[in-house]
Amino acid sequence: MSMQINEVYTLQQIQSQGLTEHPAREINAKVYLNGEKVYFFELIDNQQAYRLYSIINKRSFFL
């Protein structure tokens, strides 16, 4: 399963993709890493679901 921008996922779906949470400071988002990609999610539905709103290269995230 490939993840798509603006789609909603459960925590179980995110974890099943091999994504691992990375602590984020100064941004209101959940950040997950997988290889060279960084995924940004916002919590929705009373924090029971996550909407994927951006995917960037890991190198760009850590600059």
C-alpha positions in Angstrom: 0.0 0.0 0.0 1.4 3.4 -0.9 0.4 6.4 1.2 -1.3 9.3 -0.5 -1.3 13.0 0.4 -4.7 14.2 2.0 -5.7 10.6 2.8 -6.6 9.6 6.4 -4.8 6.8 8.2 -5.0 5.0 11.5 -2.0 4.6 13.7 -1.9 0.9 12.9 -1.9 1.7 9.2 1.0 4.1 9.6 3.0 1.6 11.7 2.3 -1.2 9.2 4.1 0.8 6.6 7.3 0.7 8.7 7.1 4.4 9.7 8.7 5.3 13.0 7.7 8.4 14.9 10.3 11.2 15.2 10.0 13.9 17.9 9.0 17.2 16.4 9.7 20.6 18.0 8.1 23.9 17.1 5.6 22.3 14.6 2.2 21.1 15.3 2.5 17.8 13.5 3.3 14.1 13.9 6.5 13.3 12.1 7.3 9.8 10.9 10.4 8.5 9.1 10.9 5.7 6.7 14.2 5.4 4.9 14.9 8.7 3.1 11.4 10.0 3.4 9.8 12.1 6.1 6.0 12.0 6.5 4.0 14.8 8.2 0.6 14.0 9.7 -2.0 16.1 11.4 -4.3 14.6 14.0 -8.0 14.7 13.2 -11.3 13.1 14.4 -10.6 13.8 18.1 -7.0 12.6 17.6 -8.0 9.1 16.4 -6.9 9.5 12.8 -4.0 11.1 10.9 -4.2 13.0 7.7 -1.0 12.9 5.6 -0.3 16.4 4.4 3.4 16.3 3.2 6.2 14.0 2.3 9.7 15.3 2.0 13.3 14.0 1.6 14.9 13.3 4.9 17.9 15.4 4.0 15.7 18.5 3.6 14.1 17.9 7.0 17.3 17.8 8.9 19.0 20.8 7.2 
